[in-house]
Amino acid sequence: MLAINFTPFPNLETERLYLRRVAKEDVNEIFALRSNEETMQYIPRPLVKTEEDAMAHITMMDEKIDNNEGINWAITLKNDSKLIGLIGHYRIKPEHFRAEIGYMLLPEFHGKGIIVEAIKETVKYGFEIMKLHSIEAVIDPENLASEKVLQKCGFVKEAHFKENEYYEGRFLDSVIYSILNKH
């Protein structure tokens, strides 16, 4: 079984990005991300309605890091510490050497290759440091932008589940993409 430890917190760097721990000071940006119907369109979770909701989300992310259950990074540009998105390994299954990756980005930063850059670095961390064997991403089949991003990062379609999630009175499909550690 994997021994996962996120202390000290691992900041990551790419050519353009700095991935750091989400802080309480990011509450307005977390609110902007999680209350935005466009960014939340394919995420079957309630929209954040208040600053308190956003702060609760930060607290939840902190607890997962402190308990080594999951890790989230704030996506920032190297020249600006402002949070523009989130990326992380959720639902880590140490007994299977597998984790689920998730990500979101403020709409004004879409289409610039930022998420591809962040995913590649997060996958590298998952394989090299966390010693994962596989990483999955669960997306809405209609989320074609996310599908393209995952394909660009070397993920392959593993499954399409029909109406396997129930949210707000309707059944939703899920598509699973994954990547294996070949090293």
C-alpha positions, 0 to 999 in steps of 0.5 A, spaced: 500 500 500 502 507 498 504 511 504 502 518 502 504 524 505 503 531 503 507 534 509 511 539 507 506 541 502 509 540 495 509 546 491 510 545 483 512 549 478 512 549 470 514 553 465 508 558 466 505 556 472 506 556 480 502 551 483 501 552 491 497 551 497 490 554 497 490 559 502 484 563 506 486 569 502 483 565 495 476 565 498 474 570 493 477 566 487 474 560 490 467 563 490 468 566 483 470 559 480 465 555 484 459 559 484 460 560 476 455 556 472 460 556 466 465 553 470 461 548 474 456 546 468 459 539 468 461 538 475 455 535 479 455 539 485 451 545 488 454 552 486 457 556 492 452 561 494 456 565 499 463 567 501 462 562 507 461 556 502 467 558 499 471 558 506 468 551 507 470 549 501 478 551 503 477 548 509 475 541 506 481 541 502 485 543 507 483 537 511 484 532 506 491 535 505 492 534 513 489 527 513 493 525 506 487 523 503 487 528 497 491 534 495 489 540 491 493 546 488 491 553 487 493 554 479 497 561 479 501 564 473 508 565 475 508 573 475 501 573 479 500 569 485 492 570 484 488 563 484 486 562 477 484 555 477 484 548 482 487 542 480 488 536 485 488 528 486 482 526 489 479 520 491 486 517 492 485 509 493 492 507 496 490 500 496 490 500 488 495 505 487 490 510 483 487 517 484 482 521 480 485 528 478 480 534 477 481 541 475 477 547 474 479 554 471 476 561 471 473 562 464 477 568 462 483 563 462 480 557 458 484 556 451 491 558 453 493 551 454 494 552 462 490 546 464 494 541 459 500 544 463 498 543 470 495 536 468 502 534 466 505 537 472 500 534 477 500 527 473 508 527 473 507 528 481 502 523 482 507 518 478 514 520 481 512 522 488 506 519 490 508 512 486 501 511 483 500 506 478 494 509 474 490 516 474 483 517 472 479 523 470 471 522 471 468 527 466 461 529 463 460 526 456 458 532 453 464 536 456 468 536 450 473 541 452 475 537 458 476 530 453 480 534 448 485 536 454 485 529 457 487 526 450 492 531 449 495 529 456 496 522 454 489 519 457 485 514 454 478 513 454 476 507 459 469 507 460 462 510 459 457 509 464 450 510 463 446 514 468 450 512 473 450 518 477 443 522 480 444 529 481 438 534 482 432 530 479 436 527 473 441 521 472 447 523 468 452 519 464 460 519 466 466 517 462 472 515 465 479 517 462 485 514 465 493 514 464 498 508 466 505 509 469 509 506 464 515 507 468 
